[in-house]
Amino acid sequence: MNNKSTGNMPRTDQTNWATVNALTDADIIHDADSPSTTEADWKQAFTSHSAAELHTESVRRTRGVNKQPRKEQVAVRYDADILAYFRSTGKGWQTRMNNALKEWLKEHTA
């Protein structure tokens, strides 16, 4: 694969998986970027499962597609001062901005 940022990269996986799989925890150097894990760290972990495995209670489910979407994602440009004001109001600023636009519509719709 040829990519401007990475150059010419091989299409094959060149990892020696036999060596990787043979590593033990003692072989891994742990530091701030690669801390050692405990049993408790893995209590909430989950992996992808096949459709048959999804029926077990141990599988963490993700939210599905919204069946009745009420909002539409769009790209809009606002003045910096307007965005700064709403962002300064804290978490939920987009909802407050949406509500302000709804209020404006109520007042300006015949």
C-alpha positions in Angstrom: 0.0 0.0 0.0 1.4 3.4 -0.9 0.5 6.3 1.3 2.0 9.8 1.4 2.4 9.8 5.2 3.7 6.2 5.6 5.4 5.6 2.3 5.4 2.2 0.6 4.1 -0.3 3.2 4.0 -4.1 2.6 0.5 -5.7 2.3 1.5 -8.6 4.4 1.7 -8.9 8.2 5.4 -9.2 9.1 4.8 -9.8 12.8 6.4 -13.0 14.1 3.3 -14.2 16.0 4.9 -17.3 17.3 7.4 -15.2 19.2 4.7 -12.8 20.4 2.5 -15.6 21.6 5.4 -17.2 23.5 6.0 -14.1 25.5 5.3 -14.2 29.2 4.5 -11.3 31.5 8.0 -11.5 32.8 9.3 -10.9 29.3 7.5 -7.6 29.0 9.1 -4.4 30.3 6.5 -2.5 32.3 6.7 1.3 32.6 4.3 4.3 32.8 3.4 3.7 29.1 2.9 0.0 29.6 1.8 -0.8 33.1 1.3 -4.3 34.4 -2.4 -5.3 34.7 -4.3 -7.0 37.5 -7.3 -9.4 37.5 -9.5 -6.4 38.5 -8.4 -4.5 35.4 -10.0 -7.1 33.2 -13.4 -7.5 35.0 -15.2 -5.0 32.7 -13.3 -6.0 29.5 -15.2 -7.4 26.5 -14.3 -8.6 23.0 -16.2 -9.0 19.8 -18.3 -12.1 19.6 -20.0 -14.1 16.9 -23.8 -13.9 16.6 -24.3 -17.2 18.4 -22.3 -15.8 21.4 -24.3 -12.6 21.6 -27.1 -14.5 23.4 -25.1 -15.1 26.5 -25.4 -12.7 29.4 -21.6 -12.2 29.7 -21.4 -10.2 26.5 -21.4 -6.4 26.7 -23.9 -5.0 24.2 -23.5 -1.8 22.3 -26.3 0.6 21.4 -27.9 -0.2 18.0 -29.1 2.1 15.2 -31.6 4.7 16.2 -34.9 3.5 14.8 -36.5 7.0 14.9 -33.8 9.5 14.5 -34.9 12.9 15.7 -31.8 14.8 15.0 -29.7 15.2 11.9 -25.9 15.7 11.9 -24.8 18.6 9.7 -21.8 20.8 9.4 -22.6 24.4 10.2 -20.5 27.5 10.7 -21.2 29.9 13.6 -19.5 33.1 14.7 -16.8 32.4 17.2 -18.4 34.6 19.9 -21.7 32.6 19.7 -19.9 29.3 20.1 -17.7 30.7 22.9 -20.8 31.8 24.8 -22.6 28.4 24.5 -19.5 26.4 25.2 -18.9 28.5 28.3 -22.2 27.3 29.7 -20.7 23.8 30.2 -21.7 20.3 29.4 -24.9 20.2 27.3 -24.2 23.4 25.5 -25.3 21.9 22.1 -28.7 21.1 23.6 -29.1 24.6 25.0 -28.1 26.0 21.6 -30.7 23.8 19.9 -33.3 24.9 22.4 -32.4 28.6 21.8 -33.0 28.0 18.0 -36.3 26.3 18.7 -37.4 29.3 20.9 -36.4 31.7 18.1 -38.5 29.7 15.6 -41.5 29.9 17.9 -41.2 33.7 18.1 -40.6 34.2 14.4 -42.9 31.7 12.7 -46.2 32.9 11.5 
